[in-house]
Amino acid sequence: MSPQPGGKKRFNFYWIYIILTVILFALYFSGKDESSQEEINMGQLIEMLKKGEVSKIDLVNKEDAEIYMKDDPKTVKYTYRIGSLERFEETVEKVQEESGIENPIYITNVQHKSWGLDILVNLLLPLILVIVFWVVLMRGMGRGSMGGGGQIFNIGKSKAQLFDKDNVPVNVTFKDVAGLEEAKVEIIEIVDFLKNPEKYTKLGGKIPKGVLLVGPPGTGKTLLAKSVAGEANVPFFSISGSDFVEMFVGVGASRVRDLFNNAKQKSPCIIFIDEIDAIGRARGKNPINGGNDERESTLNQLLTEMDGFGTNSGVIVLAATNRADILDKALMRAGRFDRQIYVELPDLIGRKEIFEVHMRNLKLGPDVDREFLAKQTPGFSGADIANVCNEAALMAARKGKDMIEKQDFMDAIDRIIGGLEKKNKIITADEKKVIAFHEAGHATTSWLLQYAHPLVKVTIVPRGKSLGAAWYLPEERQITTKEQLYHEMVATMGGRAAEQVIFGQISTGALSDLEKVTKQAFAMVTYYGLDETIGNLSYYDSTGQQDYSLTKPYSEKTAEIIDKQVSKLAEQAYQEALKILSEHKEGLTQLANKLIEKEVIFGEDLEHIFGKRPWDNNANEENTNEQKQESHEGQEGIG
């Protein structure tokens, strides 16, 4: 017996094992009274046969011979263990024949059954197997109810991982989250409620039951949610949306119920559902495949649970997704996820703070400037910046350095944006010349257009799938004018235009250029309403429902007009690029030759050839904008 928390003794299953073992031994040895039987050998048996003292020999189960003597014919006096049955029978017959015994005895076959063994095999053994199976089953279910999930009977149990002071503590706090100041301001209220719930409940206030974190991948949604649990010092249940759904019907709904039951027992606590769009998609929106009943039943159960537990129960649901537009409207209504926090890509200050966080454990050289690196990595998410720091450390280690220097970070940024350098790739002299003029065409047009992005670096060293690449520092705009978009298109067409101006022919190297220009022209015409012929109309669907439609939102006649205007806009950009490069052909040639010679050129080289851009106004020094790589790939993509 083992004591329970209440003082009572709990029955120990090991006593069952001991009792069963004793019974088995008793049954096995029962009925075997061999104290009056003497085991003899073959020689002794032969002597007894010759003298005629044996009255009967019973062959028991073809294994043992029981020998009866004439002086006591009803009692087994001796036994003999048989080795070979045929040899034994031949020996008995031969001895009696040679001895001339008038009334020889014959061996009798007897089948003896052990009632104890029969009971063991036919009754107790199946019973024991059933008991053992039941004990293992009960213990497995007990372990599953305490957090396990590997057994088949635990398939309906929640797979959420629990972080708390007794299990796995949450050590992430707001100091580990950088670049999300606005999001932290919004979510600090959740932490304050978990720490001091009376502050709100005494005034009749109600904290949001659900908070949805929306943002691009890698921006730190999961990290932000975990930091809330760390700051509030409360249990934190973490689970992915895909963990609710299995091939068995009803499993998802069962796991949702189990998750919320566990959360209520740990209240106050946080439930974090990552990638909630796996179960939260709008129901019945796909007319082709129909609704997934299992996924929809899981979503229905989640809706019920979120709207079912008490208002001030202390259970708060955090969820993260980068596809908020496809979530079911019932999930987004007030009373469920009634607050959305947008976790956006970090700005210059945010990127600098993120660099500081990820550089805490790095051995940095004196020339590493976090602000400079932040300017070189706009558009990077927190995960991208973490990758930059890690790649820089690996590059420095590969070179045998004791510290990570500025150039290591720059090489890491180049590798992440453009891919690994392929200096050994075989490129002919003619191809290299075409690539150089192609990239020089991009650089020249972008430098000479007011609203095109200023160039940072151009290279003709192959990276990834591209044979050449150009890096720019575009302005960080909230809105963009038609002229700005058009100048970007002209600069993109500069590569193909340079080939036409210099060589009189074009190549397949502009594939990605044409793809980008076509998409941008189509967006200008159909989404932004920047085309005079189509007018102030937009066929963009921000709700995402257009994906399920089998028809276009415009007529065939309008589609023809759109195709015509997109083609016209792209051709105008190409002709504008031809005009600019024809007027500055000499500078284009100088730039391309320098690129062939050095393989990498910078903005200073363009300034030396074409002069300063008059509209920059020292923008290069104060630029807080995004570094962007224009890598272009075709069948042998140039850039």
C-alpha positions as CSV (number, residue, x, y, z in Angstrom):
1,M,0.0,0.0,0.0
2,S,1.2,3.5,-0.8
3,P,-0.1,6.7,1.0
4,Q,-2.3,9.2,-0.9
5,P,-2.2,12.9,-0.4
6,G,-5.3,12.7,1.9
7,G,-3.7,10.2,4.2
8,K,-5.4,7.1,2.9
9,K,-3.4,4.2,1.6
10,R,-3.7,3.4,-2.1
11,F,-3.6,-0.2,-3.3
12,N,-0.4,-1.2,-5.0
13,F,-0.7,-3.3,-8.2
14,Y,2.5,-5.1,-7.4
15,W,0.7,-7.2,-4.8
16,I,-1.3,-8.7,-7.7
17,Y,1.9,-9.8,-9.4
18,I,3.1,-11.5,-6.2
19,I,-0.1,-13.3,-5.6
20,L,-0.3,-14.6,-9.2
21,T,3.3,-15.8,-9.0
22,V,2.6,-17.8,-5.9
23,I,-0.5,-19.4,-7.4
24,L,1.4,-20.4,-10.5
25,F,4.1,-22.1,-8.6
26,A,1.5,-24.0,-6.4
27,L,-0.3,-25.2,-9.5
28,Y,2.8,-26.3,-11.2
29,F,4.1,-28.4,-8.4
30,S,0.7,-29.7,-7.2
31,G,0.0,-33.4,-7.5
32,K,3.6,-34.4,-7.9
33,D,4.3,-36.7,-5.0
34,E,7.5,-38.4,-6.1
35,S,8.9,-39.2,-2.6
36,S,7.9,-43.0,-2.9
37,Q,9.3,-43.4,-6.5
38,E,12.9,-44.3,-7.2
39,E,14.5,-43.5,-10.5
40,I,16.6,-46.4,-11.9
41,N,18.8,-46.8,-14.9
42,M,18.7,-49.2,-17.9
43,G,21.0,-51.8,-16.2
44,Q,18.8,-52.1,-13.1
45,L,15.7,-52.5,-15.3
46,I,17.3,-55.2,-17.4
47,E,18.2,-57.2,-14.2
48,M,14.6,-56.8,-13.0
49,L,13.3,-58.1,-16.3
50,K,15.6,-61.1,-16.3
51,K,14.5,-62.2,-12.8
52,G,10.8,-61.7,-13.8
53,E,10.1,-59.3,-11.0
54,V,8.3,-56.7,-13.2
55,S,4.6,-57.0,-13.4
56,K,3.8,-54.0,-15.7
57,I,5.5,-51.1,-17.5
58,D,3.4,-48.0,-18.3
59,L,4.9,-45.5,-20.8
60,V,3.6,-42.1,-19.6
61,N,3.3,-39.4,-22.3
62,K,6.1,-41.3,-24.2
63,E,8.6,-39.7,-21.8
64,D,8.8,-41.7,-18.6
65,A,8.4,-45.4,-17.8
66,E,6.5,-46.3,-14.6
67,I,7.5,-49.7,-13.4
68,Y,5.2,-51.9,-11.2
69,M,6.7,-54.9,-9.3
70,K,4.9,-58.3,-8.7
71,D,5.2,-58.0,-4.9
72,D,3.1,-54.7,-5.1
73,P,1.4,-54.6,-8.5
74,K,-0.8,-51.5,-7.7
75,T,2.1,-49.1,-6.7
76,V,4.7,-47.5,-8.9
77,K,8.0,-48.5,-7.3
78,Y,10.4,-47.3,-9.9
79,T,10.6,-44.8,-12.9
80,Y,12.9,-44.6,-15.8
81,R,13.6,-41.6,-18.0
82,I,13.4,-42.6,-21.7
83,G,15.9,-41.4,-24.2
84,S,14.9,-43.1,-27.4
85,L,11.4,-44.7,-27.4
86,E,12.1,-47.3,-30.2
87,R,15.4,-48.4,-28.6
88,F,13.7,-48.8,-25.2
89,E,10.9,-51.0,-26.6
90,E,13.4,-53.1,-28.5
91,T,15.5,-53.6,-25.4
92,V,12.5,-54.7,-23.2
93,E,11.4,-57.2,-25.8
94,K,14.9,-58.6,-26.4
95,V,15.8,-59.1,-22.7
96,Q,12.6,-61.0,-22.0
97,E,13.0,-63.1,-25.2
98,E,16.6,-64.0,-24.3
99,S,15.7,-64.8,-20.7
100,G,13.0,-67.3,-21.8
101,I,10.2,-65.7,-19.7
102,E,7.0,-67.6,-20.3
103,N,4.6,-64.7,-19.7
104,P,6.4,-61.6,-21.0
105,I,5.1,-58.1,-20.2
106,Y,4.3,-55.5,-22.8
107,I,4.7,-51.8,-22.6
108,T,1.4,-49.8,-22.2
109,N,1.1,-46.2,-23.4
110,V,-0.6,-44.0,-20.9
111,Q,-1.5,-40.3,-21.1
112,H,-1.4,-38.5,-17.7
113,K,-2.8,-34.9,-17.5
114,S,-1.7,-32.4,-14.8
115,W,-4.9,-30.7,-13.7
116,G,-2.8,-27.9,-12.3
117,L,-1.1,-27.3,-15.6
118,D,-4.4,-27.5,-17.5
119,I,-5.9,-24.9,-15.2
120,L,-2.8,-22.7,-15.7
121,V,-2.9,-23.0,-19.5
122,N,-6.6,-22.9,-20.2
123,L,-7.9,-20.6,-17.5
124,L,-5.3,-18.6,-15.6
125,L,-3.0,-17.7,-18.4
126,P,-5.7,-15.9,-20.5
127,L,-7.0,-14.3,-17.3
128,I,-3.4,-13.1,-16.5
129,L,-3.0,-11.7,-20.0
130,V,-6.3,-9.8,-19.7
131,I,-5.3,-8.4,-16.3
132,V,-1.8,-7.3,-17.5
133,F,-3.3,-5.7,-20.6
134,W,-5.8,-3.8,-18.5
135,V,-3.2,-2.6,-16.0
136,V,-1.0,-1.4,-18.8
137,L,-4.0,0.3,-20.5
138,M,-5.0,2.1,-17.4
139,R,-1.5,3.3,-16.6
140,G,-1.1,4.5,-20.2
141,M,-4.3,6.5,-20.0
142,G,-3.3,7.9,-16.7
143,R,0.0,9.1,-18.1
144,G,-1.7,10.6,-21.1
145,S,-4.1,12.6,-18.9
146,M,-1.0,14.2,-17.3
147,G,0.4,15.5,-20.5
148,G,1.5,12.5,-22.6
149,G,0.1,12.0,-26.0
150,G,1.9,9.0,-27.6
151,Q,-0.6,6.3,-26.9
152,I,-3.6,5.5,-29.2
153,F,-6.0,6.2,-26.4
154,N,-4.6,9.7,-25.9
155,I,-5.3,10.8,-29.4
156,G,-8.0,13.1,-28.2
157,K,-5.7,14.8,-25.7
158,S,-4.2,18.2,-26.3
159,K,-0.7,18.3,-27.7
160,A,0.0,21.7,-26.2
161,Q,3.4,22.2,-24.5
162,L,3.1,23.7,-21.1
163,F,5.6,26.3,-19.9
164,D,5.5,27.2,-16.3
165,K,7.7,27.4,-13.2
166,D,7.1,23.7,-12.3
167,N,7.5,22.4,-15.8
168,V,9.6,24.4,-18.3
169,P,9.9,28.0,-17.2
170,V,9.4,30.9,-19.6
171,N,12.6,32.9,-19.6
172,V,11.7,35.3,-22.4
173,T,10.8,38.8,-21.5
174,F,10.2,42.1,-23.3
175,K,13.9,42.9,-23.1
176,D,14.5,40.0,-25.5
177,V,12.0,41.4,-28.0
178,A,13.3,44.3,-30.1
179,G,11.9,46.3,-32.9
180,L,8.3,45.8,-31.9
181,E,7.7,48.8,-29.6
182,E,4.2,49.7,-30.9
183,A,3.1,46.1,-30.6
184,K,4.5,45.9,-27.1
185,V,2.6,49.0,-26.1
186,E,-0.6,47.4,-27.2
187,I,0.0,44.0,-25.6
188,I,1.3,45.4,-22.3
189,E,-2.3,45.7,-21.1
190,I,-2.6,41.9,-21.3
191,V,0.4,41.5,-19.0
192,D,-0.9,44.1,-16.6
193,F,-4.3,42.3,-16.4
194,L,-2.6,38.9,-15.7
195,K,-0.5,40.5,-13.0
196,N,-3.2,42.7,-11.4
197,P,-6.6,41.5,-12.5
198,E,-8.4,43.3,-9.7
199,K,-7.3,46.6,-11.1
200,Y,-9.7,46.0,-14.0
201,T,-12.4,43.8,-12.6
202,K,-13.2,46.2,-9.7
203,L,-14.2,48.9,-12.3
204,G,-16.2,46.4,-14.3
205,G,-13.7,46.3,-17.1
206,K,-13.4,43.3,-19.3
207,I,-10.0,42.3,-20.8
208,P,-10.1,41.0,-24.4
209,K,-10.6,37.2,-24.5
210,G,-8.5,36.8,-27.6
211,V,-5.6,38.8,-29.2
212,L,-4.6,38.0,-32.7
213,L,-1.0,38.8,-33.8
214,V,-0.9,39.5,-37.6
215,G,2.3,40.1,-39.6
216,P,4.7,38.7,-42.1
217,P,6.8,35.6,-41.3
218,G,9.8,36.1,-39.1
219,T,8.6,39.3,-37.5
220,G,8.5,37.8,-34.0
221,K,4.9,37.0,-33.3
222,T,5.7,33.8,-31.4
223,L,8.5,35.5,-29.5
224,L,6.2,38.4,-28.6
225,A,3.5,35.9,-27.3
226,K,6.1,34.0,-25.2
227,S,7.4,37.3,-23.8
228,V,3.9,38.1,-22.5
229,A,3.9,34.8,-20.5
230,G,7.4,35.6,-19.3
231,E,6.5,39.1,-18.1
232,A,3.3,38.0,-16.5
233,N,4.9,34.9,-15.0
234,V,1.9,32.7,-15.7
235,P,1.5,29.2,-17.3
236,F,1.8,29.3,-21.1
237,F,0.2,26.7,-23.3
238,S,1.8,26.6,-26.8
239,I,0.3,24.7,-29.7
240,S,0.2,24.9,-33.5
241,G,-3.0,25.0,-35.4
242,S,-2.1,21.9,-37.4
243,D,-1.8,19.9,-34.1
244,F,-5.6,19.9,-33.7
245,V,-6.4,18.1,-36.9
246,E,-5.9,14.4,-37.4
247,M,-7.3,11.8,-39.8
248,F,-9.7,10.6,-37.1
249,V,-13.1,12.2,-37.0
250,G,-13.7,14.3,-33.8
251,V,-10.1,14.3,-32.7
252,G,-9.6,18.1,-33.3
253,A,-12.7,19.1,-31.3
254,S,-11.7,16.7,-28.5
255,R,-8.2,18.3,-28.3
256,V,-9.7,21.8,-28.2
257,R,-11.9,20.8,-25.2
258,D,-9.0,19.2,-23.5
259,L,-6.8,22.2,-24.0
260,F,-9.3,24.6,-22.5
261,N,-10.0,22.3,-19.6
262,N,-6.3,22.2,-18.8
263,A,-6.0,26.0,-19.2
264,K,-8.9,26.6,-16.8
265,Q,-7.2,24.5,-14.1
266,K,-4.0,26.6,-14.5
267,S,-5.8,29.9,-14.6
268,P,-4.6,32.6,-14.9
269,C,-2.8,31.5,-18.0
270,I,-2.2,32.1,-21.7
271,I,-3.1,29.8,-24.6
272,F,-1.0,30.5,-27.7
273,I,-2.2,29.0,-31.0
274,D,0.5,29.5,-33.7
275,E,-0.6,29.5,-37.4
276,I,-4.2,29.5,-36.4
277,D,-5.2,29.7,-40.1
278,A,-4.7,25.9,-40.2
279,I,-8.1,25.5,-38.4
280,G,-9.5,29.0,-38.6
281,R,-10.1,29.3,-42.4
282,A,-13.5,30.6,-43.5
283,R,-16.0,27.8,-43.6
284,G,-17.5,26.6,-46.9
285,K,-15.7,29.0,-49.2
286,N,-14.3,26.5,-51.6
287,P,-17.1,25.5,-54.1
288,I,-14.8,22.9,-55.8
289,N,-13.6,20.8,-52.9
290,G,-16.3,21.7,-50.4
291,G,-15.7,22.1,-46.6
292,N,-13.5,19.8,-44.6
293,D,-15.9,18.5,-42.0
294,E,-13.2,17.6,-39.5
295,R,-11.5,21.0,-39.8
296,E,-14.8,22.8,-39.5
297,S,-15.9,20.8,-36.5
298,T,-12.6,21.7,-34.8
299,L,-13.2,25.4,-35.6
300,N,-16.8,25.2,-34.3
301,Q,-15.5,23.8,-31.0
302,L,-12.9,26.5,-30.8
303,L,-15.6,29.1,-31.3
304,T,-17.7,27.6,-28.6
305,E,-14.8,27.4,-26.1
306,M,-13.7,31.0,-26.7
307,D,-17.2,32.3,-26.2
308,G,-18.0,29.8,-23.4
309,F,-15.7,30.3,-20.4
310,G,-16.2,33.0,-17.9
311,T,-15.5,36.7,-18.6
312,N,-12.9,37.1,-15.9
313,S,-11.6,33.5,-15.8
314,G,-8.1,34.6,-16.4
315,V,-7.6,32.5,-19.6
316,I,-6.4,34.6,-22.5
317,V,-6.0,33.3,-26.0
318,L,-3.2,34.6,-28.2
319,A,-3.0,33.5,-31.8
320,A,-0.6,34.3,-34.7
321,T,-1.1,34.2,-38.4
322,N,0.2,35.9,-41.6
323,R,-3.1,35.1,-43.4
324,A,-5.7,37.1,-41.3
325,D,-7.7,37.8,-44.5
326,I,-8.8,34.1,-44.8
327,L,-9.9,33.6,-41.2
328,D,-13.6,32.9,-40.5
329,K,-15.6,36.0,-39.6
330,A,-17.1,34.3,-36.6
331,L,-13.6,33.9,-35.2
332,M,-12.9,37.6,-35.6
333,R,-16.0,38.9,-34.0
334,A,-16.1,40.8,-30.7
335,G,-16.0,38.4,-27.8
336,R,-13.5,36.1,-29.4
337,F,-10.5,37.6,-31.2
338,D,-11.7,41.1,-30.5
339,R,-8.3,42.8,-30.8
340,Q,-5.7,42.6,-33.6
341,I,-2.1,43.6,-33.2
342,Y,-0.2,44.1,-36.4
343,V,3.4,43.0,-36.1
344,E,5.1,44.7,-39.0
345,L,8.6,44.6,-40.4
346,P,11.0,46.7,-38.3
347,D,12.0,50.2,-39.3
348,L,15.6,51.6,-39.0
349,I,15.5,52.0,-35.2
350,G,13.8,48.6,-34.8
351,R,16.5,46.9,-36.9
352,K,19.2,48.5,-34.9
353,E,17.7,47.2,-31.6
354,I,17.3,43.8,-33.1
355,F,21.0,43.8,-34.1
356,E,21.8,44.7,-30.5
357,V,19.8,41.8,-29.2
358,H,21.4,39.2,-31.5
359,M,24.9,40.6,-31.0
360,R,24.9,40.2,-27.2
361,N,26.9,36.9,-27.4
362,L,29.0,37.7,-30.4
363,K,32.7,38.8,-30.3
364,L,32.6,41.9,-32.5
365,G,35.4,43.9,-34.0
366,P,35.8,47.6,-33.3
367,D,34.6,48.6,-36.8
368,V,31.1,47.0,-36.5
369,D,28.5,49.8,-36.6
370,R,24.9,48.6,-35.7
371,E,23.3,51.7,-37.2
372,F,25.2,51.2,-40.5
373,L,24.1,47.6,-40.6
374,A,20.5,48.6,-39.9
375,K,20.6,50.9,-42.9
376,Q,21.9,48.1,-45.1
377,T,19.1,45.7,-44.1
378,P,15.8,47.4,-44.5
379,G,12.9,45.1,-45.3
380,F,14.6,42.4,-43.2
381,S,12.5,40.7,-40.5
382,G,13.9,39.9,-37.1
383,A,14.5,36.3,-38.3
384,D,16.5,37.6,-41.2
385,I,18.6,39.8,-39.0
386,A,19.3,36.8,-36.7
387,N,20.4,34.9,-39.8
388,V,22.7,37.7,-40.8
389,C,24.4,37.7,-37.4
390,N,24.8,33.9,-37.5
391,E,26.1,33.9,-41.1
392,A,28.6,36.6,-40.2
393,A,29.9,34.6,-37.2
394,L,30.3,31.5,-39.4
395,M,32.1,33.4,-42.1
396,A,34.5,34.9,-39.6
397,A,35.2,31.5,-38.1
398,R,35.7,30.0,-41.5
399,K,38.4,32.6,-42.1
400,G,40.1,31.8,-38.8
401,K,39.3,35.3,-37.3
402,D,39.2,36.0,-33.6
403,M,36.5,38.7,-34.0
404,I,33.6,39.3,-36.4
405,E,34.3,42.4,-38.5
406,K,32.2,44.7,-40.5
407,Q,33.1,43.0,-43.8
408,D,31.8,39.7,-42.5
409,F,28.4,41.2,-41.9
410,M,28.4,42.8,-45.4
411,D,29.3,39.4,-46.9
412,A,26.6,37.7,-44.9
413,I,24.0,40.3,-46.1
414,D,25.1,39.7,-49.7
415,R,24.9,35.9,-49.3
416,I,21.4,36.0,-47.8
417,I,20.1,38.4,-50.4
418,G,21.8,37.0,-53.5
419,G,23.0,33.6,-52.6
420,L,26.4,32.0,-52.5
421,E,29.1,33.4,-54.8
422,K,30.0,31.1,-57.7
423,K,33.3,32.4,-58.9
424,N,34.1,29.1,-60.5
425,K,31.1,29.2,-62.8
426,I,32.3,29.0,-66.5
427,I,31.3,32.2,-68.3
428,T,32.8,33.1,-71.7
429,A,34.3,36.5,-72.4
430,D,31.4,37.5,-74.6
431,E,28.8,36.4,-72.0
432,K,30.7,38.4,-69.4
433,K,30.6,41.5,-71.5
434,V,26.9,41.2,-72.1
435,I,26.3,40.7,-68.3
436,A,28.5,43.7,-67.6
437,F,26.6,46.0,-70.0
438,H,23.3,44.7,-68.7
439,E,24.1,45.5,-65.1
440,A,25.6,48.8,-66.1
441,G,22.4,49.6,-67.9
442,H,20.4,49.2,-64.7
443,A,22.9,51.2,-62.7
444,T,23.0,54.1,-65.3
445,T,19.2,54.5,-65.7
446,S,18.6,54.3,-61.9
447,W,21.3,57.0,-61.3
448,L,19.9,59.3,-64.0
449,L,16.2,59.1,-63.0
450,Q,14.9,61.2,-60.1
451,Y,12.6,58.7,-58.5
452,A,14.6,55.6,-59.2
453,H,16.3,54.0,-56.3
454,P,20.0,55.1,-55.9
455,L,22.5,52.3,-56.5
456,V,24.7,50.9,-53.7
457,K,26.6,48.1,-55.4
458,V,26.7,46.2,-58.7
459,T,28.4,42.9,-59.3
460,I,28.8,40.5,-62.1
461,V,30.0,37.7,-59.9
462,P,27.4,34.9,-60.2
463,R,25.3,34.4,-57.1
464,G,22.6,31.8,-56.7
465,K,20.8,31.4,-60.0
466,S,21.7,34.9,-61.2
467,L,24.7,35.9,-63.2
468,G,24.8,39.4,-62.0
469,A,23.1,41.6,-59.3
470,A,22.5,45.2,-58.3
471,W,21.8,46.5,-54.8
472,Y,19.8,49.6,-54.3
473,L,18.6,51.8,-51.3
474,P,15.0,52.7,-52.1
475,E,13.1,55.3,-50.2
476,E,10.9,54.0,-47.5
477,R,7.6,55.3,-48.7
478,Q,4.1,54.9,-47.3
479,I,2.5,56.0,-50.6
480,T,4.0,55.9,-54.1
481,T,3.1,58.1,-57.1
482,K,2.6,57.1,-60.6
483,E,5.8,58.8,-61.7
484,Q,7.8,57.0,-59.0
485,L,6.5,53.6,-60.2
486,Y,7.2,54.5,-63.8
487,H,10.8,55.4,-63.0
488,E,11.3,52.1,-61.3
489,M,10.0,50.4,-64.4
490,V,12.4,52.3,-66.6
491,A,15.3,51.4,-64.4
492,T,14.3,47.8,-64.5
493,M,14.2,47.9,-68.3
494,G,17.7,49.5,-68.4
495,G,19.4,46.1,-68.6
496,R,17.7,44.9,-71.8
497,A,17.9,48.5,-73.3
498,A,21.7,48.5,-72.7
499,E,22.0,45.3,-74.7
500,Q,20.0,46.8,-77.6
501,V,22.0,50.1,-77.6
502,I,25.5,48.4,-77.4
503,F,25.0,45.1,-79.3
504,G,22.0,45.8,-81.4
505,Q,20.3,42.6,-80.1
506,I,18.7,41.3,-76.9
507,S,19.1,38.1,-74.9
508,T,17.1,35.9,-72.5
509,G,18.9,37.5,-69.5
510,A,16.1,39.9,-68.8
511,L,13.5,37.3,-67.9
512,S,13.1,38.4,-64.2
513,D,13.2,42.1,-65.4
514,L,10.2,41.5,-67.7
515,E,8.4,39.6,-65.0
516,K,8.8,42.4,-62.5
517,V,7.8,45.1,-65.0
518,T,4.7,43.1,-66.2
519,K,3.5,42.7,-62.6
520,Q,4.0,46.3,-61.8
521,A,2.3,47.6,-64.9
522,F,-0.6,45.2,-64.3
523,A,-0.9,46.5,-60.7
524,M,-0.8,50.1,-61.9
525,V,-3.6,49.5,-64.4
526,T,-5.9,47.1,-62.4
527,Y,-5.2,47.7,-58.8
528,Y,-4.1,51.3,-58.2
529,G,-6.3,53.0,-60.8
530,L,-3.3,54.8,-62.4
531,D,-4.3,54.3,-66.0
532,E,-6.4,56.9,-67.8
533,T,-8.1,54.5,-70.1
534,I,-9.4,52.1,-67.3
535,G,-10.0,55.1,-65.0
536,N,-10.4,55.2,-61.3
537,L,-11.2,51.5,-60.8
538,S,-9.6,48.8,-58.8
539,Y,-10.1,45.1,-59.3
540,Y,-8.1,44.2,-56.2
541,D,-9.9,42.0,-53.6
542,S,-8.6,42.6,-50.1
543,T,-10.9,40.0,-48.6
544,G,-9.3,37.1,-50.5
545,Q,-12.7,35.8,-51.7
546,Q,-11.7,36.4,-55.4
547,D,-9.5,33.3,-55.2
548,Y,-12.6,31.1,-55.0
549,S,-14.3,32.8,-57.9
550,L,-14.3,31.1,-61.3
551,T,-14.8,34.3,-63.2
552,K,-12.9,37.5,-63.5
553,P,-14.3,40.7,-61.9
554,Y,-14.3,42.4,-65.3
555,S,-15.6,41.7,-68.8
556,E,-13.7,40.3,-71.8
557,K,-13.7,43.7,-73.4
558,T,-12.1,45.2,-70.3
559,A,-9.6,42.4,-70.2
560,E,-8.5,43.3,-73.7
561,I,-8.1,46.9,-72.7
562,I,-6.1,45.9,-69.7
563,D,-3.8,43.8,-71.8
564,K,-3.3,46.7,-74.2
565,Q,-2.6,49.2,-71.5
566,V,-0.2,47.0,-69.7
567,S,1.8,46.3,-72.9
568,K,1.7,50.0,-73.7
569,L,3.1,51.0,-70.3
570,A,5.9,48.4,-70.4
571,E,6.9,49.5,-73.9
572,Q,7.0,53.2,-72.9
573,A,9.3,52.3,-70.1
574,Y,11.6,50.4,-72.5
575,Q,11.7,53.2,-75.0
576,E,12.5,55.7,-72.2
577,A,15.4,53.5,-71.1
578,L,16.7,53.3,-74.7
579,K,16.6,57.1,-74.9
580,I,18.5,57.7,-71.7
581,L,21.2,55.1,-72.5
582,S,21.6,56.4,-76.0
583,E,22.2,59.9,-74.7
584,H,24.7,58.6,-72.1
585,K,26.3,55.8,-74.2
586,E,29.8,56.9,-73.4
587,G,29.3,56.8,-69.6
588,L,27.5,53.5,-70.0
589,T,30.5,52.0,-71.8
590,Q,33.0,53.4,-69.1
591,L,30.9,51.9,-66.4
592,A,30.6,48.5,-68.1
593,N,34.4,48.4,-68.7
594,K,35.1,49.2,-65.1
595,L,32.7,46.5,-64.1
596,I,34.5,43.9,-66.3
597,E,37.8,44.9,-64.8
598,K,36.8,45.0,-61.1
599,E,33.7,42.7,-61.1
600,V,32.2,44.8,-58.3
601,I,31.6,48.6,-58.4
602,F,29.9,51.0,-56.0
603,G,27.9,54.2,-56.0
604,E,31.1,56.2,-55.9
605,D,32.1,54.9,-59.3
606,L,28.8,56.1,-60.8
607,E,29.3,59.5,-59.1
608,H,32.8,59.7,-60.7
609,I,31.4,59.1,-64.2
610,F,28.0,60.8,-64.1
611,G,28.4,63.3,-61.3
612,K,26.2,63.7,-58.2
613,R,22.5,63.2,-58.5
614,P,21.1,66.8,-58.1
615,W,17.9,65.6,-56.4
616,D,19.6,63.6,-53.7
617,N,20.0,66.4,-51.2
618,N,22.4,64.3,-49.1
619,A,19.8,61.6,-49.0
620,N,22.6,59.0,-49.0
621,E,23.9,60.1,-45.6
622,E,20.4,60.3,-44.0
623,N,18.8,57.4,-45.8
624,T,16.8,55.2,-43.5
625,N,15.7,53.0,-46.3
626,E,15.6,49.6,-47.5
627,Q,18.4,47.8,-49.3
628,K,17.0,45.9,-52.2
629,Q,18.6,43.5,-54.5
630,E,17.6,43.3,-58.1
631,S,18.7,39.9,-59.1
632,H,17.5,38.8,-62.5
633,E,17.3,35.3,-63.8
634,G,16.5,33.9,-67.2
635,Q,17.6,30.8,-68.9
636,E,21.0,32.1,-67.9
637,G,19.6,35.0,-65.9
638,I,21.8,38.1,-65.9
639,G,20.3,40.8,-63.7
